[in-house]
Structures are given as structure tokens and as C-alpha cells.
Amino acid sequence: MRFNGKTVVVTGAASGIGRATTIAFAAEGAMVYAADIDEAGLQQTASASNGKVVSALCDVTRTEDIKALMDRAAAETGGIDCVFNNAGAGGDRAPIDEIEPNGWDRTMDLLLRSVAFGIRYAVPHMIGRKGASFVNTSSVAAVGPGYSPTAYAVAKAGVLHLTKVAAADLAKHQIRVNAVQPGFINTNIFTSSLEMPAELEAQAKGAIAAMSQQAQPVARGGQPDDIAQAVLFLASEAAGFVTGTSLIVDGGITIGPRHSWDPTMPGLFDALQQMAESGKAA
Ligand SMILES: NC(=O)c1ccc[n+]([C@@H]2O[C@H](COP(=O)([O-])OP(=O)(O)OC[C@H]3O[C@@H](n4cnc5c(N)ncnc54)[C@H](O)[C@@H]3O)[C@@H](O)[C@H]2O)c1
């Protein structure tokens, strides 16, 4: 019960990583303010939890919503101990030579500006709370190209940098700020922005689940609870000396080119060896 008596705010709590983290915090004693734009999803999160979960409608692209969320959580409980700035979606899919200003701005507002103001409006309620901290959801997409659309990757890299500068700004209040970088995690994010009939969506989800089993060296698909456990560690007393950093939780997807860990994918040295052997045989 690491979070007994603590108040935690989780955004994007109606699904996937946010839902799993809400459930995990509540199971360890926290009072969790679960925020999202999806009311039905929030209800499912609350009913799947065996702890205290308060549903709060909040669109994180609206700064007034974020402020109201933080003010409410603090007014009802006396303050805030942890905020998990996590809400998100895939954003605009266009490459840099096609993207339009509107799509770029919407993606930045959802994924980066939301985190800045999730911090901005919670801090006044966290000052003086022992062990207070933020955890922000970045992504392996911040490591380099190839994991996501362009605007998303840039926003998630921004979340990493924001995490560092915010950790420096907030050290004076002894508030820690860290990020988590999920790899390929089996959630609705891959299909939620696509409009398709239910049957096709179920098929797409099945294909994604199958793909996620083999996408990384750890031989199983990444699950929302893999990220939730990392978030709880970063928010806990055990991470009291950890700030301004980021924890990659990706089953090893970023450790190197695929041939370096997948025995079914020959790399350069295997190809050269084969050439040498075929030369010897000739
Ligand atoms: N699933 C992955 O593979 C993966 C990898 C790296 C990072 N992430 C990040 O993890 C976070 C959670 O994503 P997920 O995979 O759980 O996806 P998800 O689709 O299951 O959950 C995202 C939640 O965010 C909510 N949301 C979307 N826009 C919102 C808004 N304007 N205001 C409030 N809530 C909003 C959605 O309603 C949904 O409940 C996101 O920031 C995502 O970018 C996911």
C-alpha cells in the first residue's frame, strides 16, 4: 500500500495505460482522480478498480479543463501528491512535407501543451506535500524516427525535454518530475482514430495483438500494466532520488537493429560469413 492517503491525478484514464495505472494506484491505497473525455470508459475504469476512483471529465487540450481538474482534486482531498500526464492519441499522420499547420498544432496541444499545463496547474496544490512528483508519458518514438508519425514523435521528444527542465524548475519545491517511454503496448491507440465498422476494428485489434507478440526481444506483447508498474515505481518513495529522467519500458524494442536480437533475421556479419563459406565451397 505505497500510496495510502495520497491523492493522484491520472489523465487518459478511460483506456489502456491510463486505466491500468489508475487501477494500480487505487489498489495501493491512493484516491485517484481519473480524467478523460470518454465518460463511458471512465465508468469502466472505476468499476474495474477495487479502490477509490473519482471520474472527472477533462479535455486536456483545454487548459481551463486541466485547471478545473487540479483545483477540484485538491479542494476535495486537501492537495495533490502525484500527477500522471498520460492522455494521448496518434495525432496527425502526415509526413513533414505534407503536414498542415492545423494538424501539427492539434498534435502538439494534445501531447505536449497538455503536459506543460498538467504540471503548471497542479504545482500550487503539490507544494509542501512530501514525496510529490509528476510522471509524464513520452514514447520510444522520442528515440528516433520509425516508431510513429512525425508530429507525434516530435511532441513525445518534447515531453522528454519538458520533463528535464520542469525537474530543474521544481527542485526548489522538492517536486520530482520523470517520464516513462512505453514501447509497443497493446491498447486502443492504434485503432481509436480510425473510422471503421466494428467487425473490421476487431480484426485490426487481433492483428495488432499478434504483431505485438513478436515486435521486441522479450517474447510477449507489451501490456498496459507493464507501464503502470513503472509509473508507480517512479511515483513512489523508492524513486526519491530519481528526477529529470525517463524510464524506457519497451521489452527491448529500442536496443538495436532487429537482426541483433532476432535469430530469424540475418545481419551484415551473417551475410558476410555466408559469402565467405560459399566462396570456400566453390
Ligand atoms: N500504446 C502504445 O504502444 C504507446 C506507446 C508509447 C506511448 N504511448 C502513449 O501512452 C499514452 C496512453 O495511450 P494508450 O496506449 O493507453 O492509448 P488509449 O487509446 O488506450 O488511451 C488513451 C486515452 O486518452 C484519452 N484522450 C484522448 N484525447 C484526450 C483529450 N483531449 N483529453 C483527455 N483524454 C484524452 C482517450 O479517450 C483514451 O482514454 C498516450 O500518451 C500515448 O501516446 C502509447
The ligand as an SDF file (V2000), in Angstrom:
LIG
                    3D

 44 48  0  0  0  0  0  0  0  0999 V2000
    0.1820    2.0390  -26.7480 N   0  0  0  0  0  0  0  0  0  0  0  0
    1.4240    2.2970  -27.1020 C   0  0  0  0  0  0  0  0  0  0  0  0
    2.0680    1.4860  -27.7910 O   0  0  0  0  0  0  0  0  0  0  0  0
    2.0800    3.5800  -26.6470 C   0  0  0  0  0  0  0  0  0  0  0  0
    3.4620    3.7080  -26.8640 C   0  0  0  0  0  0  0  0  0  0  0  0
    4.1030    4.8660  -26.4500 C   0  0  0  0  0  0  0  0  0  0  0  0
    3.3720    5.8810  -25.8360 C   0  0  0  0  0  0  0  0  0  0  0  0
    2.0270    5.7370  -25.6650 N   0  0  0  0  0  0  0  0  0  0  0  0
    1.3160    6.8440  -25.0160 C   0  0  0  0  0  0  0  0  0  0  0  0
    0.6180    6.3550  -23.8900 O   0  0  0  0  0  0  0  0  0  0  0  0
   -0.4710    7.2400  -23.5940 C   0  0  0  0  0  0  0  0  0  0  0  0
   -1.7190    6.4190  -23.3720 C   0  0  0  0  0  0  0  0  0  0  0  0
   -2.0540    5.7890  -24.5970 O   0  0  0  0  0  0  0  0  0  0  0  0
   -2.7020    4.3280  -24.6700 P   0  0  0  0  0  0  0  0  0  0  0  0
   -1.8080    3.4950  -25.4990 O   0  0  0  0  0  0  0  0  0  0  0  0
   -3.1320    3.8850  -23.3430 O   0  0  0  0  0  0  0  0  0  0  0  0
   -3.9710    4.6520  -25.6190 O   0  0  0  0  0  0  0  0  0  0  0  0
   -5.5410    4.5390  -25.3700 P   0  0  0  0  0  0  0  0  0  0  0  0
   -6.1680    4.9910  -26.6530 O   0  0  0  0  0  0  0  0  0  0  0  0
   -5.8960    3.1920  -24.8740 O   0  0  0  0  0  0  0  0  0  0  0  0
   -5.8050    5.6010  -24.2090 O   0  0  0  0  0  0  0  0  0  0  0  0
   -5.6740    6.9800  -24.4200 C   0  0  0  0  0  0  0  0  0  0  0  0
   -6.7210    7.6970  -23.5920 C   0  0  0  0  0  0  0  0  0  0  0  0
   -6.5330    9.1200  -23.7490 O   0  0  0  0  0  0  0  0  0  0  0  0
   -7.8090    9.7090  -23.8630 C   0  0  0  0  0  0  0  0  0  0  0  0
   -7.7430   11.0050  -24.5420 N   0  0  0  0  0  0  0  0  0  0  0  0
   -7.5090   11.2440  -25.8670 C   0  0  0  0  0  0  0  0  0  0  0  0
   -7.5980   12.5680  -26.0910 N   0  0  0  0  0  0  0  0  0  0  0  0
   -7.8920   13.1710  -24.9160 C   0  0  0  0  0  0  0  0  0  0  0  0
   -8.1060   14.5150  -24.5150 C   0  0  0  0  0  0  0  0  0  0  0  0
   -8.0810   15.5300  -25.4020 N   0  0  0  0  0  0  0  0  0  0  0  0
   -8.3580   14.7550  -23.2020 N   0  0  0  0  0  0  0  0  0  0  0  0
   -8.4170   13.7460  -22.2920 C   0  0  0  0  0  0  0  0  0  0  0  0
   -8.2490   12.4570  -22.6170 N   0  0  0  0  0  0  0  0  0  0  0  0
   -7.9800   12.1780  -23.9160 C   0  0  0  0  0  0  0  0  0  0  0  0
   -8.6120    8.7090  -24.6780 C   0  0  0  0  0  0  0  0  0  0  0  0
  -10.0190    8.9330  -24.5500 O   0  0  0  0  0  0  0  0  0  0  0  0
   -8.1580    7.3920  -24.0740 C   0  0  0  0  0  0  0  0  0  0  0  0
   -8.9590    7.0250  -22.9840 O   0  0  0  0  0  0  0  0  0  0  0  0
   -0.5350    8.2310  -24.7500 C   0  0  0  0  0  0  0  0  0  0  0  0
    0.0830    9.4390  -24.3850 O   0  0  0  0  0  0  0  0  0  0  0  0
    0.2540    7.5440  -25.8410 C   0  0  0  0  0  0  0  0  0  0  0  0
    0.7990    8.4600  -26.7510 O   0  0  0  0  0  0  0  0  0  0  0  0
    1.3600    4.6080  -26.0480 C   0  0  0  0  0  0  0  0  0  0  0  0
  1  2  1  0
  2  3  2  0
  2  4  1  0
  4  5  1  0
  4 44  2  0
  5  6  2  0
  6  7  1  0
  7  8  2  0
  8  9  1  0
  8 44  1  0
  9 10  1  0
  9 42  1  0
 10 11  1  0
 11 12  1  0
 11 40  1  0
 12 13  1  0
 13 14  1  0
 14 15  2  0
 14 16  1  0
 14 17  1  0
 17 18  1  0
 18 19  2  0
 18 20  1  0
 18 21  1  0
 21 22  1  0
 22 23  1  0
 23 24  1  0
 23 38  1  0
 24 25  1  0
 25 26  1  0
 25 36  1  0
 26 27  1  0
 26 35  1  0
 27 28  2  0
 28 29  1  0
 29 30  1  0
 29 35  2  0
 30 31  1  0
 30 32  2  0
 32 33  1  0
 33 34  2  0
 34 35  1  0
 36 37  1  0
 36 38  1  0
 38 39  1  0
 40 41  1  0
 40 42  1  0
 42 43  1  0
M  CHG  2   8   1  16  -1
M  END
$$$$
